[in-house]
């Protein structure tokens, strides 16, 4: 058995309507729930992703690893935003505070 530190785990994730990526369920050949869909190799994860799509009631709502993707294999050794090609959000520059105007006549 491999240790968790030595190799990455590949996780099949689905993009929710709220924009959050979460792991899909791992269902075995008997139809039993086995936790999250995590695999030791990318190939296993991609094969499960294809099988998962076949089980879906409405598979046309899903697109695989391309533009408009909502089902994807993630590598646990890398941050999700890096795998999605998302650049880290930059903090907006602080606006200079306005100095009070003490020259006003009353």
Secondary structure, DSSP 8 states (H G I E B T S, - for coil): ---TTTS--EEEEEE-TTS-EEE-EEE-TTS-EEEE-EESSHHHHHHHHHHHHHH-TTGGG--BSSTT--EEEEETTS-HHHHTT----------------TT---
